[in-house]
Amino acid sequence: MKKVKPSDLEMQILSLLWERGPSTAREVLEAMPDGKERAYTSVLSVMQVMEKKGFLKHKNRGLAHVYSPAVDKGRVIQPFLRRVVNEVFGGRPAAMMQALLTGTQVSESELAEIRSVLDAAGDPKRSGSGKGDSK
């Protein structure tokens, strides 16, 4: 069985739900990061399709459906990022990081967090480290 990949809009919705937690379609609509005008019914329809695809699940809260992710963030994000690194940046994670940081406002606290992640990635004791990247 072929795995279904989320569309760009589905990725935005999943990202919102991973970040914010369970939300109604209206809450998702109001928090969409791309700033595009969308009808409530359009977002609701996409979320209902996502539920059929297995990306979302819902619980009832009164008359409203409260949606949450039915898929693990890592299982969706990692293949997506690997594809971007390979197809856009020639397999070089450093090139992707440079492109991301160039022209992007990054706060000191975010830079500290990035440094911490990089330090942990270089630590051979960290769990799940199946690859050793050398410079």
C-alpha positions, 0 to 999 in steps of 0.5 A: 500500500502506497503511503499518502503524502500530505499536500502543502495545505494539509502540512500547514494544518498538521503543523498547526495541530502539532503546535497548538493541540486539538482545535476546531476547523474555525480555530485552524482557519483563524491561525493559518500562517500563510495569510490566504483568505479561505472560507470556513467550509473549505478548511472544514472540507480539507480537514474531513478529507484528512481524517479519511486519509488517516492524518486527523481524528476528531472528538465531539465537543458539543456540536463542534468537531475538535481535530487532532493529528492521527500521525506522528510528527516525526514520521511525516516531517522527516521524509518531507525534510529528507526529500527537500534536502536531497531534491533542493540542496543536493543532499547537503543539510548545511546548505538547507540550514544556510538558506533557511537562516539567510534573510530570516529574522532569527532571535538570539533565543532561537539561535541558542536553541539551534546551537543546542540542537547542533551540539546534540546532533554532534554528540555520539552518545545521543540516542537514535544517532545512526549517522555520523556527519563529518565536515 
